[in-house]
């Protein structure tokens, strides 16, 4: 399906056409450093919550993507840029080149890919040693570990020959024993992932997949050194012993407190086409839940970049009015946030398992209030589909329209009564404590109360929201939560239909760490996923993704809320700011600092 992108050519002073990726072009060009990049200094990043997973096998948030790509490299990647279109094309990272049929990297039937590794890439071991093809094989084998399985494993199970059988056999291995897991990995092979030699990987697919190289660009598939066999995946010991083949290495980690990353002495600039290395150290300080407090630090120069807070809504009008060159609104087509229903909750007599109840609740939401909370129409627009604009398979639709996007409480009440709940419902609603998520939760709570539904808000901090609270089937089955408001940024852009529908709604991959948080499972949607994955072209696949979107919305599995851009700000001493949409931040490895400047 042809990719559709929101485009605006107007500057930040006149956004009449929609959302945009733009920054200030202020009258004082000396407000940010110019000229060639400078070496040295400490980049100070501040924010709220730790990542849910630090292990690349299971890391699945934008923050984790941004952090892990500093020290863990996949075969392919994308370029950071403030022009959204430049961030889409796939480029070699650890691979020496993009495999094609013309260069012999892709077989005539499209089912075999041969990838040659780039020379000169080393682990920061003592002594340094080369990253080899077997390290990538190990990375794939770790995806299905029972201790912290990858939320993205479904991508590979449905695509790579023998991956399903390998993962099925891994399910019964002791999740508390690093040795048992290492023994399984070293004693079993994935038929479709092999190391021909130290510099050559061969992948064999079940069927041709037009997006397979995109799958090899995800952090899930980064190389894993042999030392990782010593640790339970993503366990406490693992987190203290990460090994780097990127420009920086983690030299200090305090859980939910801070990270310190320093230069990796084994990294060579000529061996890395996607990253740079300018600052000496990256200091990430966590535990600061107030976006306003973080913004103040950035403006006065005691910090340089926010970790997980966008620019506070109250600050945006002034920054736009002043055309502050430190401020930008970057394009990140996404479904963020959306309201997800725990369809497995036993609460209210299992009400959320009933489609009629979920359909009634579609009418509760006032999207205009949410748009104000996140920064206004320059930052967000209402969303009514699973797939947002700018992604493969998107087509405009609104199955549950309300007057002026403000909700229809009367219709919500009427449909709830018709579904057998005239006295309403009572939900448990966990929410994230960083950014504007508390305000969003409070707004949704008020909307639900207007149609007779009460919601008990439960703050969830410290990286547990995604890592435990809404990704645990056991908690879902016990009714520990009923509704939640996560967000979803696609794992890649371009030919990316599967990067939304498959991880969020394929019921066959539901389990620990699944991003199908509500446990939605519909055989018709699962069949459309399979049809899209085996479609002969991206255009054919896009049609199946559209049909799946339509069916999911008919089932009211979620309430799409907003398609948001990302307001971002950096201190005056930061140069080289280039945005990575899939990380919702600037590329830390490209940033450099002006000496002697504070604000």
N, C-alpha and C positions, 0 to 999 in steps of 0.2 A: 504494500500500500504506500502511495506517495506520502512522504512526511509533510505534515502541515505545521507551520511555525507562525507564531504571533510575531508580526513585524511592526515596528514603529520607527519612523525616522525623525519624529519630533524630539526636541531636547526635553530635559526634565522639567522645564518651565511650562511645557505645553503638551501634555500627554493626552491628546484627544482621541487617539485611535486604539488605546488598550494598554497592555502591559509592555514593558520594555526592559532591556538591559542597558542602563545608561548611568553616567556619573556626572558630577558637577564639573563645570568648566569655568571655575571661578576667576575673578578679576585678579587674584594674587597668585601667579604661577609659582611663587617661591614657597607657597604653603606646603608643598610636598617636594621631596628631593628629585632632581633631574640629573641627566648625565649618565655616564656608564655606571654599572653596578659596582658597589664597594664591598669589600670583604670585611668580616668581623662583627662583633657585637652579639648581644643576646636578644632574640625575638621573644617578647613577653605576651603570652596568650592567656586570657582569663575567661572563666565561665563557670558553669554549674555542675553538670553531672559527668561521671566517668562513662567510658564506653561500656556497652553491655557485654561485648566480647573483644578481647585484644588479639586472640588467635585468628589469623586470616581465614582459617577453615570455617569459622562460624561468625565472624564479624559481618554485620549487616546494616549498620546505620551510616548516615552520611558522615558523622564524626569519626567513626571507626575507619571508614574508607579513606578519609583525609589523613588520618594518623598512620595507618598501616602502609600506605603507599610510600611513606618516607623511608621505611626500612625493609619492605617486602615487595619484590617486583614480579609481576606476571609476564607472560610472553608478549602481550600487546597492550596498548593503552591509548589514551587520547591526550591531546595538547591542551594545556591551560591557556585560556584567552578570554578577553573581555568582549569578543565577538562570538556570540553563541554558535553560529554556523561553523566556526573554526574548531570548536570543541567536539564536533561529531565524527569526523573521519578517523578511522582506525589507523594506528601507526605502530611500527615495531617497537617493542620495549626490550625484553630479553631476547626476542627473536631477531635473527639477522635480517629478515625481510618478510614481507607479507606473502604467504604462499598463494599461488594462483595456478590455474590449469596451464597457463603459458610458461611458467617457470618450473613446472613439474611438481609444485608443492601440493596440488590438488589433483586427485585422480579423475579420469574422464567421467566416471559415474558419480563423482561428488561425494563418495563415501570414505575416502582415505585422504588424510592430511599429513604431510611431512613437514616438520618445522625444524629448521636449523638454528642453533643457539648462537648468540653473539659472543665473540671472544672477549676476554679481559674482565669478566664479571666475577667477583670473589666474595666469599663469606668473610665476616670479620672475626674469624677464628684465630687461634694461635697455634701454628702460623696460619695466615690466610690461605684458603684453598679455593679452587675454581667451583663455581656453581655448575652442576652437570645435569644432564637429562634425567638421571635417576632421582634427583631432588624434586623435579616436577612430578614424576610418577608418584613419589611419596606424598606430595601435596594433594594429588587426586585421591589417593588411598585414605587420607585423613578426613575427607569430606563426610564420610558416613560413620565416623566414630560414635559410639553410643554415649560418651561422656558429654560432648558438646557438638552435636551434629550440625552440619551446615544447613542454614535455611534455604540455601540455593542448590542443594543436592538434587532437587527435582529437575533442574535444568539438564544435568548431566546423566541422570538415570534414564531420562526419556530420549537421550541423544546418543550416548556412547555405548558401543557394543560391549556387553558383559557387565556394565556398571550396575544394573539392577540386581543381578545374581550376586555380585561381590557385596553390595550393600545389605542384601537380605541375609547373607551369611554372617555379617558383622553384628547383627542385631543382638545376638545372644552372648556376645563377649562381655566379660566383667568390666563395667564402666568405671570402676574404682581402681583398676589395676593398669598402670602404664605398661607393664611388661606384657600382660595378656593382650592388650591392644597392639603393641608393637609386634608381638609374635604373630598375630593374625595378619597384620599388614605385610610383614616380611615373608609370610608363608602362603599368601594368596595373591593372585594377580588379577588385574582388570584386563580382560581380553582386548579391549579397544584402546588401551593406553600403554605404550611400550617405549623403552629407550633402545633405539637401534645401536647407538654408541653414545659416548659421553656428550656429544654435541648434536645428536639427532633424536627427535621425538616423532613417533608415528601414532596417529589417532585413527581409529576405525569406527565409523558411525553405523547405527542401525539403518538410518535413511539419510539422504542428503538433507542438510540444514543450512539455509542461506545465511543464518546468523551465527554459525558455529565459531567463527573467529571472534565475534563479540563476546561469546561465552569465555573464550580464552583470555579476554582482557580484564575479567573480574578478579578482585582481590582473593576470592575463594581459591583461585587456581595458582596462586603464587608458589614458587618453589619452597620446599621445606627441608632444612638440613637434617642430617642423620641424628643430631643431638636431640631433636624434638621427640624421638622415640623414648627418651628417659622420663617424659612428663605426661601426666594426664592432660589431654588437650584443653587449653584455656583454663587450666587449674591455677591455683595460687603460685605453685612453683614454676609453671610455664611462664606466667606473667613476669616473673623476676629474671627470666633467662632467655629472652628473645634474642635471636641472632639476625644480623642485618646483611643484606646485599645491596642496600640503597645508600644514599648520601649521608644519612644520619643513623645513629644507633641509640637505643634507650639505655641510658646509664644509671638512671634512678627512677623508681616508680613507687609511689605511695598510693595504695588503692583509695579511690574517691578523694584523693588529696592533691597529687601533682605528678607530672612527668618532667624529666629532664632528658633532652636528646642532645648529643654532641656529635661532632664529625666522625664518620666512619673512616678510619685510616686506610681501609682496603678498597674504598670506592675510587673510581677513576672517571673523570668527567667525559672522556672520549668514549667510554663504554655505556653511557646513559644518554640517549637522545631526547628524553622527555623531562628530565629533572635538572636542576641546577644545585649549587651549594654556595651560599654567600655568608650567612650568619654563622658564627662559631657555635652557638648554642640556642636551643629552643626550650623555653621554660613554659610549661602549661600548668596553670594554677586553677584548681577546681573548688567547688563549694560556695560559689558566689551566685545566688539564685536571683538576684535583682538585675534585670536588664538596665535599669536606670543607673545603678551603681557602676556597672561595667562600662556603660557609655561614658559616664563622667571620667572614669580612668583613662579611656581612650582619648577623650578631648583634651585633658590636661597633660597627657603624655606619660602617665605612670604605667600604662600598658599599651600594647600595640595593636592587638587584634582580639576580637571576641571568639571564644571557643564554640559556644552553642546558643548564643543570644543574637537574634537579628537586632537591628537598630530599634529602640523603643518607639512605639507609635507616636508618642507625644513629641519626639524630637524630629520626626520626618518633615513636617511642614517648614520648620525653620531652616533645616539643612537644604531643602530644595529651594527655598526662597533666596538663601544666600549663595546658592550654587557652590556649595562647599566641595572642593575637589577631593576631599577624603571620603566622601559619601557616594554611594552608587546603589542603583536598584538593578540587580542582575537577574537575567532570565533563567528560570529553573522549572519548566513545565512539569507540574506534579499534581497529585491528589492529596493535598495537605492543608488542614487535616480532613479526615473523614470519620464518620461515626460508624463503628463496627458493633454488631450485635453478637453476643455469645449465644449461638444457637443451641449449645449443649447445656446451658444453665438450667438446673432444676427449679430455680426460683419462680414464683408466680405460676406454679403448676406447669412449668415448661413453656411459658407463653412465647418466649423469643424463638422457639423452634417452629412457631406457626407463621406462615407467610403473611396471613391476613393482618396479624399484629404488627409485623415489621412494615408492611405497606401503610398502615395507619400512621405509624410514627414518622414516615417520610414527610408528612404534612406539618410536623411540629416546628421545624427549624426556620428561624429568621436569619437568612444569610446576609441581609444588609447589616445586621448588628455585628456579625463576625467580620465582615469586610472593614468596618470601622475599627474594630479591635486590632486588626493586623496592619493597619496603615492607610486604609482608603482604597479607592478604585485604581490608584496608580500602582498599588502593590498586589491587589487580588481581584479576582472576578468570580461570580458564582459558578459552581460546577454541578452538573446533573448526571454525568456519566462516569463510569469506572475509569475509562481511558481519558486523560485530559488532552486538550489541544496540544499540538506539537509532538504527538506520539503516534506511531503506526497503529491504524485501526480506529482512530477517532472519527466520530461523526456526531454532529450536534443533535441533541435529543433532550427532552424534559418530560418524563413519564408522569411526574407528580408535581405539576405546576401550582404555584401559589401566587396570590396577588402581590405584585411588586417585590417578589422574592422574600417577603416578610413572614411567610408561614401562614397556615390556616388552622388555628386551634380548634375551631368548631368542627371542621371536617375530620380532624384527628380524633376528637372525642366520639363523633358519630361512628367512625369506622372501628374504633376500639370497642364500642358498645355492641356493634354488629358482630365483632369477632368473639364476643362473650365476656368482655371486661368493662362493663358499664361503670364500675367503681374505680377504674384506673389500675395502675401497676406501681410497683416499688422496685427501684434498681440500685445496685451498687456501681459507682462510677469512679474508678481510679483515674487520676490525671497526673501529667508530668508537672514538675514544679518550676522548670526553667522557662525562659522566654514568656510568651503571652498565654501559655497553656492553661493556667489557672483562670484567666479571664474568659477564655473560650469555654472551659468547663462550666463556669458560672452562668454564662449566657445560654448554653444548651440546657442546663438545669432549669433555668427560668422558662425556656421554651416548652420543655416537657411538662412543667407544672401547669402551664396554661391549658394543656389538654388532659389534665388529670393524672399525670404520672410524676411520682416523687423520685428524686435521685439523691442518694447519699454520696457526697463527694469524698474521695479518699486520696490525699496527696501521696505521690509515689516518687521518691527522689533516689539519687545515687546510682543511676543506671539500671535499676531493677524493673522499670516499666516494661521495656522491651525484652530484657534478659530473663525475667522470671514471671512478672505479674500477668501479662497477657499472652505469653508464649508457652505456658505450661498446660498441657491437656488435663493434668490432674486437677489443677486449680479451676480450669474451665468446667470440668465435670462436677466439681463440688459447689459451683455457683459462687466462687470467691469474687467474681465480677460479672456484671451483666452487659454493660456498655462501656466503651472507651473511645478516645479520639486520637488514634495514632496518625502518622503521616506516611506517605509513600512517594519517594523520588525514584524514578526508574533507574535500574542499574546501569543502563546506557541509553543513548538517544540514537535516532536514525531508524534502522530496521529493528525495532524493539518491541513489537507486539507482545512477545512472550514475557518481557521483563515486568509486565504489570499483571496480566491475567493469571499466568501460571503460578507465580509464587503466592499470590493473594487468594486464589479461588480454586486451585486444584485439590479436591478433597482426598485424592489418593496419596498425597504427600503430607497429610496432616499428622503431626506428632511433635515431639520435643523440639523447641526452637523454630517451629513452623511460623511463617508469616501469614498463614491463613488463620489469623487469630481467632475468628469466630467459629472455626470448625465447619465452614460451609462445604457441602458436598452435594453436587447435582450431576447425575450421570450424563445428562445432555451437555452440560458445560464441559465436563471432562472429555467427552467425545469431540466437541468443537476445538478444544485445546489440541487434541491429537491430530485433528484434521489440519489445523493451522501449522503445526510443527512439521507435518509431512507435505505441505503444499509445495508445488513446484517453483513458485516465485513468491517474492515478498508481497506483490499485489494480491495474489490469491490468498495468502495467509491473512492479509489485512481484512478481507471479507469475513473470514471465520472469526477473527478477533472481534469484529463489529457485532456479529451474531451472538458471541459469548457475552459481550457487554450488555446487549439487549436482554438476554435471558437472566443475567445476574441482577439487573435492575428490576426485571419483572418479579424475581424472587425477593427483591428488597434486601439483599444480603448485607448491604451497607447503605449509609446515606452519604453520597459525595457532597462535600461542602464547598471547598475553594480550590481554585488553581492559583497558586501564589508565586510571585517573584520574591527575590531575597534582598531586603535592604541590608547593606553592609557598610562598615566604616572602619578605617584604620587610622593610626596615629600619623602625625605629620612627618615623622622620621622614616616612614616606610616607603620604599620604592619598589618597583618591579611587580606591582600587584596584578596578577593574572588569575582569572576565576576558573574554577572547575565545577560545573553545575552538579555533577554527581556527588560532590562532597559539600556543596553549599558553602564553599569558602574559597579563599585564595590558596594557590599552591604555595605551601610553606617553603618549598625548596627554591622558589624563584624570588622570594622576598629578600631585600637588602636594606640596610639601615644607614641613614645619614649620620655621621659622627657629630657629637657635640650638640645634638638637637633633642629637646625633650618633648615639646608639644607638637 
